[in-house]
Amino acid sequence: LTVMVLGVPEFANIMQILSAFQSKMDLTAFEFFDDVAVDKLLATGHVQKPFETDAPFYALLEFEAPYEPIMDMAMQIFEDCMSEGWVLDGVMSQSLDQVHSLWRLREDISESIAPFTPYKNDISVLITHVPAFIKEIDAIVESNYPDFEICWFGHIGDGNLHLHILKPADLSKDEFFAKCQVANQYVFETVKKYDGSISAEHGVGMTKKPYLDYTRSAEEIEYMKALKQVFDPNGIMNPGKLFDL
């Protein structure tokens, strides 16, 4: 396996990079994260900066390169993206150790931001809507909660986004979470606007239960309840999760 990490000036460029690589190569992964995530990672001292150039966003892509022509193709696409202005800088793994090291830039994010008591949202929209969606959410949080720091990362190849809002030091956890509950309305209204989902991969559970109707119609929810009634008539499987029968 080979891994590339690219520094990107605009989020829209990430989608252009994805398209450029997917059109000519088979990717086994395509992830993204932002500069906030990288700052928190570097502060732990457990990972190294991938390259000297600072970037607002980063793309991590993985592919199999058993033959030299595939590696040459990857380098050509990278150079094309650089010439288009979509990439500021980049690095390609040269060993298995480097593969693991570069993956830590994505996989260690959750651990590195844990001390900041993140309020987590796991949401998804169609890939074509992702740039506009992220721009709107950033604007909402910046205008309504200027003291909040946002950390974005996720599986961009399928429109699966992790929006983590980090707690300011001067707010208690209860105060912070109360403000985030208010922010949820704006976030989920935007998810609804783009026909997305309030929960991409981690389930609705109890936290998002009140917001299920933002992305599911009343009819769909009734179908879901009927299906649960068939398989769990006594309500003993994960009681209280998703919805109340």
C-alpha positions, 0 to 999 in steps of 0.5 A: 500500500502507498499513502499520500497526504496533500495540503489543500488551500480550499475544501472545494479542491479536495473534491477536485483532487478526489475526482482527478485520482478516481478517474485514473486510479483505484483508491482504497481510501480517501480521507480529509481533515483540517488544520485544527485537527493537525494543530491538536495532533502536533501539540501531542508530540506523537506525530510529525508534521507531514511537510513544512507548508501550512494548509487549511485542509488535508487529504489522505489517499491510499492506493495499491501500487504493485507496479511502477506505472501505477506509482508514475501515474500517481505522481503525474496526477499529483503534479497536475493537481499542483499545477492547477493550484489544488495542492500546496504541498504533499508527501508520499510514503516510501515504506510501510513505516511511513504508511503507518506514520501518515495514517496516524495523522487521520487515526489519532485525531479523536484521541488528540482532541479528547481533552477539549471535550468535543461535542460530536456530530456524525453527519453525511450529505451527498459528495456533490454537496459537501463543499457547500455544506461545510461552508454553510456550517462553518458560517453558522458556527462562526456567526453564532458561536465565535468562541467555538473552534471546529474540527472537521475530518471524515471519510470524504469518499462517501460524504461521511463527515465528523463535525467536532466542536471544541469546548472553550476553556472558559466554559463549563461542560454543561454550559458548552453542551447547552450551547451546542444543543442550540447549535444542533438546530442550525446544523440539522436544518442545514443537513435537511436542506442538503437531503443528508443524514443526521447520523452517518455511521455511529447510529442515532442512539439517544442524543439524536433521537429528537432530531430524527424527523429532520432527515426522515419523514413521518411516514418513514419513521412509522415504517421504522417503528413497525419494523422494530415492532416485528422483531422486538415486540417487547421493546427489550432490544436497546430500549429508548434508543432511536425512538420510543414505541 
